[in-house]
């Protein structure tokens, strides 16, 4: 039976959370994201929807995370987490967009009412919502709005406090699977470190680290999480030097550092070359602001020389992981298939490399798209080039791995490694800490340095540009974002330009997290790349004018 919405309470609470005038919010690539100081109303309303989502899922725990991940500090955002620890079910996104844009309490209640009716939400079911946040100065004020929204709905709440985004995803999944055959781990932050560190210790047993890994923590929550992780993994197993760990200085977050900076600019974090101990041969990695992305890189020569820098991005991580898992699966003699999911940003060389080894799918940008595509494989490796990704093992695949009897000592070893990898990998969402441990395990198992990893294929020279336009929503794409359908005529112009370059490719798409249009270009001839990328950017600017 369905009781009504607490309309009077919503009307009362709404007074504090009117929508700022003249702004249209969208639940996009990674939830709602914009300047942090105008997000209170969105956070309040997302809390209402999250409570409804929990009710819809029979009272299971769902989550809300306050973060703007890779964006600069003044931005903030809110993402909803579903009961299996994955992104919010996409059919609910339009309701989120409508709710956060409602101009009155009446309009807001009408949206919620519609949602309750269409999605058949039983309002008598109690709701359970966990919330967490990153290190941004606007977080406390936004979390307050979340708390008030949840109180309005009478939801039971758990305050997870400062967390990385993937930790919150872990907590949701772990809570909801407690005591079931799919139990994911102890539903606490300590349970998270415990699970990862135990699996890591098994995988690197007898293979002590030869060198130190330098980690750029983007001056974000990853710095705190890495410190905690280090309490669980002794130095005899993992040697880490954490840099850019300043979570107190205003404006430092993601500024001249972090995975997005390093990937986009294809260079070291600003000033790192002057840091003591950073020298040729060094292996490094960068997290982003909420530690759900990671890119690796290394130095082939002196850090001051630009050419010394070699990037090992999400594509390189995907290739390393797909190859390794493929080998293990074959050696273990388990009848399962490894597949890989990429987006249009994947470097052409990586796609070529992977396609010779495993089936590959291309989806639009956004972890939610990649995640669902990866679920279709027994073992689905998914990574965006920007370093956002993870690996999914289907229930059947996990069962086969656990039930197969090894036919030789080598098969037994491969099976044991697969079992530990299932625990090491955060299967709910991309996770910088878990992905870092995964890369370290693979390199250690193969006894490879970064150069050996890098030698799999040579990236085509590539460039990513941002173009600021008046209305990014006038750009509409199809074919996994590889073609523009709007504005009319622009794609033909881009194709015409691309055809003038050797082995070239370019595409244009509106960002879902920043107010800009992104231009990606790659070219077979390095010297031609800038002219192609700038040419496409100019076409975009002309069409948008
Ligand atoms: C988010 C999404 C990613 C996406 C990135 C950039 O990352 O989770 O899937 O690749 O934004 O998206 P866009 O190009 O649409 O702005 P994060 O790390 O900021 O959450």
Boltz pocket constraint, residues with backbone or C-beta under 6 A from the ligand:
constraints:
  - pocket:
      binder: B
      contacts: [[A, 29], [A, 30], [A, 68], [A, 69], [A, 70], [A, 71], [A, 288], [A, 292], [A, 293], [A, 365], [A, 366], [A, 367], [A, 368], [A, 384], [A, 386], [A, 388], [A, 510], [A, 511], [A, 512], [A, 513], [A, 514], [A, 518]]
      max_distance: 6.0
